[in-house]
Amino acid sequence: MPLILPIRDLRKTAEISELAHKEQQPIFITKNGYSDLVVMSAELYDKFARENRIDQAIYEAEKELAEGGESIELNDAFERLNKKYYG
């Protein structure tokens, strides 16, 4: 179940920080009954950002294939990456 707090509770910064770290999920802040902000721990933000980068890379690869991009064998891909990054 999502964590939802009114904006007036933002004054309780230490409590919100503790809650964000303990629950490891976004805290939705409402203003006048409507969603206004999202607060989360830095660790959770990093996790979301990392997952988004992976999702974006998958999307771009699928799009490239759909537009006629060439598929290569896994061993060939590793060989190219090793040459590129390790000489």
C-alpha positions as CSV (number, residue, x, y, z in Angstrom):
1,M,0.0,0.0,0.0
2,P,1.5,3.4,-0.9
3,L,2.6,5.8,1.8
4,I,0.6,9.1,1.5
5,L,1.2,12.1,3.8
6,P,-0.2,15.6,3.7
7,I,2.2,18.4,2.9
8,R,2.0,19.9,6.4
9,D,3.9,16.7,7.6
10,L,7.0,17.8,5.6
11,R,7.9,19.8,8.7
12,K,8.8,16.5,10.4
13,T,11.9,16.0,8.3
14,A,13.6,13.5,10.6
15,E,10.5,11.3,10.8
16,I,10.0,11.4,7.1
17,S,13.6,10.5,6.5
18,E,13.4,7.6,8.9
19,L,10.2,6.4,7.3
20,A,11.7,6.6,3.8
21,H,14.8,4.6,4.8
22,K,12.8,2.0,6.8
23,E,10.0,1.4,4.2
24,Q,12.2,1.7,1.0
25,Q,9.3,2.9,-1.0
26,P,8.2,6.3,-2.3
27,I,6.2,8.6,0.0
28,F,3.5,10.5,-1.8
29,I,2.9,14.0,-0.5
30,T,-0.5,15.6,-1.1
31,K,-1.5,19.2,-1.2
32,N,-5.2,20.1,-0.9
33,G,-6.0,16.4,-1.4
34,Y,-4.1,16.1,-4.7
35,S,-0.7,14.4,-5.3
36,D,2.0,17.1,-5.3
37,L,5.4,15.6,-4.5
38,V,7.2,12.2,-4.1
39,V,9.9,11.7,-1.4
40,M,12.2,8.7,-1.3
41,S,15.6,7.7,0.1
42,A,18.6,8.2,-2.0
43,E,19.2,4.4,-2.2
44,L,15.7,3.9,-3.6
45,Y,16.2,6.7,-6.1
46,D,19.5,5.2,-7.3
47,K,17.7,1.8,-7.7
48,F,14.9,3.5,-9.8
49,A,17.4,5.4,-11.9
50,R,19.5,2.2,-12.5
51,E,16.3,0.3,-13.6
52,N,15.3,3.1,-15.9
53,R,18.7,3.0,-17.6
54,I,18.4,-0.7,-18.2
55,D,14.8,-0.3,-19.5
56,Q,15.9,2.5,-21.8
57,A,18.8,0.4,-23.2
58,I,16.4,-2.5,-23.8
59,Y,13.9,-0.2,-25.5
60,E,16.6,1.3,-27.8
61,A,17.9,-2.1,-28.7
62,E,14.4,-3.4,-29.6
63,K,13.8,-0.3,-31.6
64,E,17.0,-0.7,-33.5
65,L,16.2,-4.3,-34.4
66,A,12.7,-3.3,-35.5
67,E,14.2,-0.7,-37.8
68,G,16.4,-3.3,-39.5
69,G,19.4,-3.4,-37.2
70,E,21.7,-6.4,-37.3
71,S,21.6,-9.0,-34.6
72,I,24.9,-10.6,-33.6
73,E,25.9,-13.7,-31.7
74,L,26.6,-13.3,-28.0
75,N,30.2,-14.5,-28.3
76,D,30.8,-12.0,-31.0
77,A,29.4,-9.2,-28.9
78,F,31.6,-10.2,-25.9
79,E,34.6,-10.3,-28.2
80,R,33.9,-6.8,-29.6
81,L,33.4,-5.4,-26.1
82,N,36.7,-7.0,-24.8
83,K,38.6,-5.5,-27.8
84,K,36.9,-2.1,-27.3
85,Y,37.6,-1.9,-23.5
86,Y,40.6,-4.1,-22.9
87,G,42.5,-3.9,-26.2
